[in-house]
Amino acid sequence: MSDQPLFAPPRLLSSPQQERHASWLELFYDLVLVVAINQVSLALTGDLSSTTILVFLGLFLLVTWIWTGHTVYTTRFETDDLVYRLLTFFQMFVVIYIAVEVPQAILGHTQGFAVTYLTARIVLLVLLVRALYYVIEVRPLMRIYLIGFGSGAAIWAVSLLTSPPLQFVLWGCSLAIEMVAPWVVWLRSPPSSELGPLHIPERYGTFTIIVLGQSIVSIVSGLLREHMHPETVTVAALGFLIVVCIWGIYFRHLERAIGHIKLRSGQPYIYSHVPLLIGIVVMGVSIGRVITESQQIHLSLGTFALLWGGFGSWLLAVLMLHVTYESVELRTVTGHYAVIFAGVSIISFLGSFLTPVTALCALLVFILAQTLLETRAHAAHKVRKK
């Protein structure tokens, strides 16, 4: 911003209710992170195994955790001076290298990924130390984060001296400690920890729509690998309709959240997006796989499990979002979602009997049922707000 001083300390937002939209730098940052997520999703495009899926989940959590830390920091503080920008650009460059190292990490060559990820975490620690030094009101809050994130970074640094599988164990311990630290903030709820109901939902909405774009990329990639048979075009059309419904469901939630949700320090809302984003990415990759298998009599077991596992993760996340809103229709919505979960469970036993077109048709039916449910909940919400 042209009116920003070259050097200025971070400042706590004057009020959590203060309206602030995503900056151009934040949107640029999102695009860089999504490139890394795209690289992580490549783990699911080849032969599938339990190990492959665990590697995907682990790398996905680590990459999105970088984005979460930076996003929460920029939500809490007004800062756009040269130091902040340089640190942000440096972290973005590190994330580019993380994207480069992801394929090697998938193959078991983990040292490059470990070094680059630790570097990204150190950048966040520097930002938090800067806030601790300059913003007196947040010092108790920053100490909690610095203890938790600093401990996680220390364990990660130790992992550089090891190799898999011990290295993976240390990575898991590091991430677990860091993900627990924000819940300590949630339980203590110091006044400076409150996040406003505007910026965080908007940031997650922006990030989610970019991740949804990866589903379109998967559809295009699937079509490029196959000839334009009627089955292929049908599967691609069904896949696109599924993506459209996912978009509509999520952004109805977002409209109810922005400006109205009581976030406190934000953990339930933020953590609900973990299975949601996983579900979107997994379903997107699965649709691409279904397109390439559209000429087969039945879907492969791996593709079928991936498709419906992604939907289950998405479904659970949307139900969790309902809980974060503390909405009065929660009991009714929970009952309806239980019916959808039951239907998904029944379909999961029919995988070996479904053609690619039938499998996507069945998924679309469940998505449309969820769309109808969310439309009714959204209409009821609008009536109560009048």
Secondary structure, DSSP 8 states (H G I E B T S, - for coil): -TTS-SS---EE-S-TT------HHHHHHHHHHHHHHHHHHGGGSS---HHHHHHHHHHHHHHHHHHHHHHHHHHHEE--SHHHHHHHHHHHHHHHHHHHHHHHHHTT--HHHHHHHHHHHHHHHHHHHHHHHH-GGGHHHHHHHHHHHHHHHHHHHHHTT--TTHHHHHHHHHHHHHHHHHHHHHHH--GGG---TTHHHHHHHHHHHHHHHHHHHHHHHHHHHS---HHHHHHHHHHHHHHHHHHHHHHHHHHHHTTT---TT-HHHHHHHHHHHHHHHHHHHHHHHHHHTTTSSS--HHHHHHHHHHHHHHHHHHHHHHHHHT-TTHHHHHHHHHHHHHHHHHHHTTGGG--HHHHHHHHHHHHHHHHHHHHHHHHHHHHHH-
